[in-house]
């Protein structure tokens, strides 16, 4: 049963072998409790394309996504995205967060998962369960 949805920063930190993240995430992988969004694949791919060892990192990312299920966008996630955007838009909310982060949040809400992230913006999404972590 999936419990957690990894954001881009923890996935990138995992690929870099950051101990705090690998110690946290590895047991979830073993118990099959963790997933991510296919959009995280896009964000992390953009990041690693700037690294000298892109081919190696890209291979590692694809392997990781064979262990961590990537949720694809569905109509219900996109409808949830629209609801979240409306809640965050003035005059109801303070300010919008990025579209990709909103889609990741909508995925977590739709699948009843806790977002694992280093990004405090997720805490502004009403009803979203967030686990803030340090990736150092």
VOSELUM-89053 format. One record per residue: x, y, z of N, C-alpha, C in turn; residue in three letters. Coordinates in steps of 0.2 Angstrom, whole numbers, plus 5000, padded with zeros to 4 digits. Each point is the difference from the previous one (the first is absolute). Layout:
REM residues N
XYZXYZXYZAla
...
//
This chain:
REM residues 136
500449945000499650065000500450065000Unk
499950054995500450065000499850055005Unk
500550035003499950055006500350064998Unk
500550004996500450074999500150014993Unk
500050064998500250034993500650045001Unk
500549984996500750045000499950064995Unk
500250055003500150064995500750004997Unk
500250044996500650004996500650015004Unk
500050045005500750015004500249935004Unk
499549975003500249935003500249954995Unk
499750004994500249954995500750024998Unk
500250064998500650024998500649995006Unk
499850015006500449995006500149925000Unk
499549964999500149935000500549984995Unk
499950024994500549994995500750025001Unk
500150055004500750025002500249965006Unk
499649965003500249965005500050035007Unk
499650065001500050045006499849955005Unk
500449995005499849955006499450015003Unk
499850065002499450025003499449984996Unk
500050004994499549994995500049924999Unk
500549974999500049934998499849965006Unk
500250025006499849975007499350005001Unk
499750064998499350015000499649964995Unk
500250004994499649984994500149924999Unk
500649985001500149934999499549955003Unk
499950015006499549955003499350014997Unk
499850064998499350014997500049964993Unk
500650004996500149974994499949925001Unk
500349985005500049935002499349985001Unk
499650045004499349985002499550024995Unk
500350034994499550024995499550065002Unk
500350045004499550055003500150074997Unk
500550014995500150064997499950004992Unk
499850064998499950014993500250074998Unk
499950024994500250074998499550024995Unk
500150064997499650024994500550004994Unk
499749984994500450004994500350074999Unk
499750055003500350074999500650015004Unk
500149965005500750005003500549974996Unk
499849954996500549984995500250054995Unk
499650044998500150064995500550055004Unk
499850025006500450055004500749975001Unk
500149945003500649975001500449994994Unk
499749984994500450004994500350064998Unk
499650065001500250064998500750025004Unk
499949985006500650025005500649964998Unk
499949934999500649964999500350014993Unk
499650034995500350024994500650055000Unk
500050035006500550055001500649975003Unk
500049945001500649965004500449974995Unk
500749995001500449974995499949934999Unk
499749975005499949935000499249984999Unk
499750044995499349994999499849934998Unk
500449974996499849934998499949965006Unk
500550005004500049955006499450025004Unk
499950075002499550025004499349984997Unk
499950014994499449994996499849925001Unk
500549964999499949935001499849985007Unk
500450035005499850005007499350025001Unk
499850054997499350035001499549954998Unk
500149984994499549954997500049935004Unk
500549985003500049945004499650025006Unk
500150065003499750025006499250004999Unk
499850024994499350004998499749934999Unk
500549954999499749935000499849985007Unk
500350035005499949985007499550055003Unk
499950064998499650055003499550024994Unk
499349985001499550014995499950074998Unk
500050024994499950074998499250004998Unk
499750045004499350014998499950054994Unk
499649984995499950044994499450055001Unk
500050054996499450055001499449964997Unk
499450015004499449984998499550065000Unk
499449994998499550055000499850025007Unk
500049955005499850025007500650045003Unk
500649984999500650045002500050074997Unk
499850014994500050064997499450055002Unk
499449965002499550045003500250025007Unk
500349965004500350025007500450064999Unk
500550004995500450054999499650074999Unk
499550004996499650064999499750025007Unk
499849955004499750025007500550035004Unk
500649975000500650035004500250074998Unk
500050014993500250064998499550065002Unk
499349985000499550055002500150015007Unk
500149955004500150015007500650055002Unk
500549994996500650045001500050074997Unk
499550014995500050074997499650055004Unk
500250065000499750065003499350004997Unk
499550025004500050025007500049945005Unk
500049944998499949955005500649985003Unk
500650004996500649975003500550065000Unk
500649995002500550055000500350014993Unk
500349954998500450004993500149934997Unk
500050004994500149934996500749985002Unk
500049934999500749975000500049974992Unk
500649984999500249984993499549954997Unk
499950004994499549954997500249935001Unk
500749984999500249935001499949985007Unk
500250055005499949985007499249995001Unk
499650044997499350005001499749934998Unk
500349984994499849934997500349955004Unk
500650005003500249955005499650005006Unk
499850065003499550005006499449974998Unk
499750014994499449984998500049925000Unk
500649974997500149935000499949975007Unk
500450035004500049985007499350005003Unk
499750054999499350015003499549954997Unk
500149994994499549954996500249935002Unk
500649985002500249945002500149995007Unk
499850055004500050005008500749985002Unk
500550044997500749995002500350065003Unk
500549995004500450055003500650024996Unk
500050074998500650024996500650015004Unk
500549974998500750005003500450054996Unk
500250055003500350064997500550045004Unk
500450044997500450055003499750074999Unk
499450014997499750064997499450025005Unk
500150055004499450025004499450034997Unk
500050014993499450024997499549955000Unk
500149945000499549955001499650015006Unk
500350025005499650015006499450055000Unk
500050044994499450054999499449964997Unk
500149944998499549974996499549975005Unk
499450025001499549985005499949924999Unk
500049975006499849935000500649954998Unk
500650034998500549964998500449985006Unk
500249945000500549975005500750014997Unk
500450035004500750024998500549985005Unk
500549964998500649995004500650044998Unk
500250055003500550044998500749965002Unk
500550004996500649975002500650044998Unk
500549995003500750034998500349954995Unk
500350034995500449954995500750015001Unk
500350035005500750015001500349945003Unk
//
